[in-house]
């Protein structure tokens, strides 16, 4: 399996990362894409990937929450960073109007700039979208044909959002949100509509611990070794064999992000 979205540079992993990686391998997670959320964390993601060549890879980008805090030369820094061998996507980038931690004009400007960088370097994009009332797609769709694909990470949208994402050529990232009996019902009902060749799975660790785990762990920290729980729920919702679905999502991830085949 490939975990296409994991935040291994988060402080929750600083004390036992080697054990986290060991558990991931034992659970069948053979490749991981470490998410960059600003220039500093993207550098850390690249450095981590360089220490685990062939197993860990990185994204590099600026999350919409941090759009207002970028340095004046952030684009130049990111342009240099995304040319590193370990970097396989630009992001996490997009729009988030749910919390508005950065003003919307700044979010939009930083988002567009990263789409342009991705097009320039022919890298896929790792995308974030939350409660943007269609504005995300208004900005993304005119540039979609210039991009080398991408994934709408941690998809939680509705049928219209899914249709627009698929029409724009995007893959769909499924997290432990689908395992949440409180809020995951709409996603569970929708995932059967996603074409097999567009499906990807991710933990978004250390967040979104699958709530289907029994017995429930004492720690609320999610980690890559729990990716099989996401896979199992996704397979059940699609009425598919988990082993076959694991192979499909692995092949999809390797193709989109140019990862070595496990």
Residue pairs with C-beta under 8 A, 6 or more apart in sequence:
1 27
1 28
1 29
1 30
1 201
1 227
1 228
1 231
1 246
1 249
1 250
2 29
2 30
2 31
2 32
2 33
2 200
2 201
2 249
2 250
2 253
2 254
2 259
2 262
3 24
3 29
3 31
3 32
3 33
3 201
3 202
3 203
3 205
3 224
3 227
4 33
4 151
4 153
4 173
4 200
4 201
4 202
4 253
4 257
5 33
5 35
5 126
5 153
5 154
5 173
5 175
5 202
5 203
5 204
6 32
6 33
6 34
6 35
6 202
6 203
6 204
6 205
6 223
6 224
7 13
7 34
7 35
7 37
7 204
7 205
7 206
7 207
8 17
8 20
8 32
8 34
8 45
8 48
8 56
8 205
9 34
9 36
9 41
9 44
9 45
9 48
10 206
12 206
12 221
13 20
13 206
13 223
20 223
20 224
20 225
21 52
21 55
21 56
21 224
23 223
23 224
23 225
24 32
24 223
24 224
24 225
24 227
25 55
26 225
27 224
27 225
27 226
27 227
27 228
28 228
28 246
29 224
29 225
29 227
30 55
30 250
30 262
31 55
31 56
31 57
31 250
31 253
31 254
31 259
31 260
31 262
32 55
32 56
32 57
32 224
33 56
33 57
33 58
33 59
33 88
33 89
33 126
33 202
33 253
33 257
34 45
34 48
34 49
34 56
34 57
34 58
34 59
35 45
35 58
35 59
35 91
35 92
35 126
36 42
36 43
36 44
36 45
36 46
36 58
36 59
36 60
36 61
36 91
36 92
37 61
37 62
37 63
37 65
37 66
37 92
38 62
38 63
38 66
38 69
38 70
39 60
39 62
39 70
39 71
39 74
39 77
39 78
39 81
42 58
42 59
42 60
42 61
42 78
42 81
42 87
43 81
45 58
45 59
45 60
45 86
46 58
46 60
46 81
46 84
46 86
46 87
48 56
48 58
49 56
49 57
49 58
49 86
50 86
53 86
54 260
56 86
57 86
57 87
57 88
57 257
57 259
58 84
58 86
58 87
58 88
59 87
59 88
59 89
59 90
59 91
59 92
59 126
60 78
60 81
60 82
60 84
60 87
60 89
60 90
60 91
61 78
61 89
61 90
61 91
61 92
61 93
61 114
61 126
62 70
62 74
62 78
62 93
62 110
62 114
63 92
63 93
63 94
63 96
63 128
64 93
64 94
64 95
64 96
64 101
64 102
64 107
64 110
64 111
64 128
65 96
65 99
65 101
65 102
66 101
66 102
67 102
67 103
67 106
67 107
67 109
67 110
67 111
68 101
68 102
68 103
68 106
69 102
70 110
71 77
74 110
75 113
75 117
78 90
78 114
78 117
79 117
79 120
79 121
81 87
82 90
82 117
82 118
82 121
82 123
83 121
87 123
88 123
88 124
88 257
88 258
88 259
89 118
89 123
89 124
89 125
89 126
89 150
89 151
89 257
90 114
90 115
90 117
90 118
90 121
90 123
90 124
90 125
90 126
91 114
91 125
91 126
91 127
91 128
91 150
91 153
92 126
92 127
92 128
92 153
93 110
93 111
93 114
93 115
93 125
93 126
93 127
93 128
94 111
94 127
94 128
94 129
94 136
95 104
95 107
95 108
95 111
95 128
95 129
95 130
95 132
95 135
95 136
95 139
96 107
96 128
96 129
96 130
96 131
96 132
97 104
97 130
97 131
97 132
97 133
97 135
98 130
98 131
99 130
102 110
104 135
108 135
108 139
111 139
112 139
112 143
114 125
115 125
115 139
115 140
115 143
115 147
116 143
118 124
118 125
118 147
118 148
118 150
119 143
119 146
119 147
122 148
123 148
124 147
124 148
124 149
124 150
124 151
124 256
124 257
125 147
125 149
125 150
125 151
126 150
126 151
126 153
127 140
127 150
127 151
127 152
127 153
127 170
128 153
128 154
129 136
129 152
129 157
129 161
130 156
137 164
137 165
137 168
140 168
141 164
141 168
144 168
144 169
147 169
149 169
149 170
149 171
149 256
150 169
150 170
150 171
150 256
151 170
151 171
151 172
151 173
151 200
151 256
152 165
152 170
152 171
152 172
152 173
153 173
153 202
153 204
154 173
154 175
154 177
154 202
154 204
154 208
155 161
155 162
155 165
155 172
155 173
155 174
155 187
156 177
156 187
157 165
158 186
158 190
159 190
159 193
162 172
162 190
162 193
162 194
165 172
166 172
166 194
166 195
166 198
170 198
171 198
171 199
171 200
171 252
171 256
172 194
172 198
172 199
172 200
173 200
173 201
173 202
174 187
174 191
174 199
174 200
174 201
174 202
174 230
174 234
175 201
175 202
175 203
175 204
175 208
175 230
176 203
176 204
176 208
176 209
176 210
176 211
176 222
176 226
176 229
176 230
177 183
177 184
177 187
177 208
178 184
178 187
178 188
178 191
178 230
178 233
178 234
178 237
179 210
179 211
179 212
179 229
179 230
179 233
180 211
181 211
182 211
188 233
188 237
189 237
191 199
191 234
191 237
191 238
192 237
192 238
192 239
196 245
196 248
197 248
197 252
198 252
199 234
199 245
199 248
199 249
199 252
200 249
200 252
200 253
200 256
201 227
201 230
201 231
201 234
201 249
202 227
202 230
203 222
203 223
203 224
203 226
203 227
203 230
204 222
205 221
205 222
205 223
205 224
205 226
206 221
206 222
206 223
207 222
208 222
209 217
209 220
209 221
209 222
209 226
210 222
210 226
210 229
210 230
210 233
212 229
212 232
212 233
213 226
213 229
228 242
231 242
231 245
231 246
231 249
232 242
234 245
235 241
235 242
235 245
238 245
250 262
251 261
253 259
254 260
254 261
254 262
